[in-house]
Amino acid sequence: MVIRVIGKKTGGVNMIKKVISVVIAICLMFISTIGSSIQPIYAASSARINPDDMLTVLNDITVAGQSWENIGFDSEDIANIMQMQRKDDSYYASLNTDIARLSVETVETKALENAIAGQGYIQSYAQNGNPPATPQEQNERMQYVTQVALERYGNTYNTADFNKYVLYLYMSHYIDNPNYTKESPGFDNIYAYVITSDDITAYENFIAQSKFSMFSTNLVNFMDEFKSAVNNSSDILTAVDEGKVISINTANAIYGLSTFDPEKTASRAKLIVTSFKDHYESTASVNELLNAMYVDLEPEDVSQQYIDACVTGFLGVLAGTTLFGFGMSISLCYYNVYANLYDKAKLTALHYSLSGRVAIRLDELIGG
């Protein structure tokens, strides 16, 4: 719309200014309404991912990871193991009975899950980049930005770009938002639901220059895996739930061993992880893997029963779905490790450029 000023009458100019002000105000109100009224328009479609299912998956994976942590393992180590290549079914054949037993949810399983849910969280890292207060809050963030991506960038769903938009939206809402608080996130104030080419450039530069790249890679991989399984979502939910139960029951099995010693769990876990990674890919059967690990750990204070219980748990989860590893990396691992890996100077530089990019977001919204 072009407004022409005819003549030099001051009253006419003032009237025009008022009209322009009203138009801008209406536009801003309309834009704010769009941003704050995101609805799950794709949730009912079997062809697209359901953010509620994603939340269930991530919460189950978080509990599984915490179960391993309770017996001394680092969640990052478990995530790495769960991302290893799944082998042919014959590899796991000798463990089928044991894995089936671990997959059964018992009263003891539920008791430990409830105990894990009641555990508190200690944040030992600096509050840079708005890290989540709990792993579950991180999972809720993922659910939210995925829904935003479906709403605004659903036209890219069948491309790799969609996975990237989920990543960019996570950054625009929670990392590139210096005034964020959980009570007053301020998403609409910075049009966080809009991703421009300038945002993409800024975010890719930030990712390339910081350790945040670990999170970004795993998030994109998780979205790709989750999307590829969308037509079998019930199977994925079942597989992840079984992985959670296996993890909890593995922890209970370790607790029940006569050689269990809380003071030694962390050192034993490191030894088991190292030996497992050294031999898993090169062995042709579980028995060959276990025998190699027995030899490795014979000089250490780790019994064969202890090794058997942990390896059965590893393989029981790994045999189900590789989604576990990527999911753990963007939920529990992010909470534990990645949120402390921001470079403060680069984060400050990102925030410094925000005001200019917010203006471009608004321009893109108004311009369509």
Sequence and secondary structure as in RCSB ss.txt:
>XXXX:A:sequence
MVIRVIGKKTGGVNMIKKVISVVIAICLMFISTIGSSIQPIYAASSARINPDDMLTVLNDITVAGQSWENIGFDS
EDIANIMQMQRKDDSYYASLNTDIARLSVETVETKALENAIAGQGYIQSYAQNGNPPATPQEQNERMQYVTQVAL
ERYGNTYNTADFNKYVLYLYMSHYIDNPNYTKESPGFDNIYAYVITSDDITAYENFIAQSKFSMFSTNLVNFMDE
FKSAVNNSSDILTAVDEGKVISINTANAIYGLSTFDPEKTASRAKLIVTSFKDHYESTASVNELLNAMYVDLEPE
DVSQQYIDACVTGFLGVLAGTTLFGFGMSISLCYYNVYANLYDKAKLTALHYSLSGRVAIRLDELIGG
>XXXX:A:secstr
      SS HHHHHHHHHHHHHHHHHHHHHHHHHHH    TTTT TTS  HHHHHHHHHHHHHHHHHHHTTT  H
HHHHHHHTS    GGGGGGGHHHHHHHTS  HHHHHHHHHHHT      S   S   SSHHHHHHHHHHHHHHHH
HHHGGGTTSHHHHHHHHHHHIIIIIS TT  SS   TGGGTTT   HHHHHHHHHHHHTSTTHHHHHHHHHHHHH
HHHTGGGHHHHHHHHHHHHHHHHHHHHHHHTSTT  GGGHHHHHHHHHHHHHHHTTT SSHHHHHHHHHHHHTTT
T  HHHHHHHHHHHHHHHTT THHHHHHHHTHHHHHTGGG   HHHHHHHHHTHHHHHHHHHHHHHH 
